[in-house]
Amino acid sequence: MSNRIEILEEYRQANSQLATLKRKESESVCSSSETVRIEPRYGEEMHDLSNKCAQLDMILEAMDASED
């Protein structure tokens, strides 16, 4: 069970980091009536964290399925 808790904590940390990067990315966008081109500053990091969250989520789902 502790392994599940560790994986869940890692998932929460990665998800929190991803949310922080998304917030930082969106803060740099200013509202205007013109078309705005967004150049991602954290694109690579966000992509990696998103993949990590997806993998950890799959592991947690598999653990849940094996308990049933």
C-alpha positions in Angstrom: 0.0 0.0 0.0 2.9 2.4 0.7 4.0 2.1 -2.9 0.5 3.4 -4.0 0.8 6.3 -1.6 4.3 7.2 -2.9 3.0 7.1 -6.5 0.0 9.1 -5.6 2.2 11.7 -3.9 4.5 11.9 -7.0 1.4 12.3 -9.1 0.1 15.2 -7.0 3.5 16.9 -7.0 3.8 16.6 -10.8 0.2 17.8 -11.3 0.9 20.8 -9.0 4.0 21.7 -10.9 2.1 21.5 -14.1 -0.6 23.7 -12.8 2.0 26.3 -11.7 3.6 26.3 -15.1 0.3 26.7 -16.8 -0.6 29.6 -14.5 2.8 31.3 -15.2 2.4 30.8 -18.9 -1.1 32.4 -18.9 0.0 35.4 -16.8 2.2 36.5 -19.7 -0.7 36.8 -22.0 -2.3 40.3 -22.2 -5.9 40.8 -23.2 -6.3 42.9 -26.4 -8.6 43.1 -29.4 -5.8 42.0 -31.7 -4.6 38.5 -32.4 -2.0 37.4 -29.9 0.7 34.9 -30.7 1.8 32.9 -27.7 5.3 31.7 -27.6 5.4 29.0 -24.9 8.2 29.5 -22.4 7.5 26.3 -20.5 6.3 24.1 -23.4 8.9 21.4 -23.0 8.5 21.2 -19.2 4.7 21.2 -19.4 4.8 18.5 -22.0 7.1 16.3 -19.9 5.0 16.8 -16.8 1.8 16.1 -18.6 3.3 12.8 -19.9 4.5 12.0 -16.4 1.0 12.6 -14.9 -0.6 10.5 -17.6 1.8 7.6 -16.9 1.3 7.8 -13.1 -2.4 8.0 -13.7 -2.3 4.8 -15.7 -0.3 3.1 -13.0 -2.8 4.1 -10.3 -5.7 2.9 -12.5 -4.0 -0.4 -13.0 -3.4 -0.7 -9.3 -7.1 0.0 -8.7 -8.1 -2.6 -11.3 -5.9 -5.3 -9.8 -7.5 -4.7 -6.3 -11.0 -5.4 -7.7 
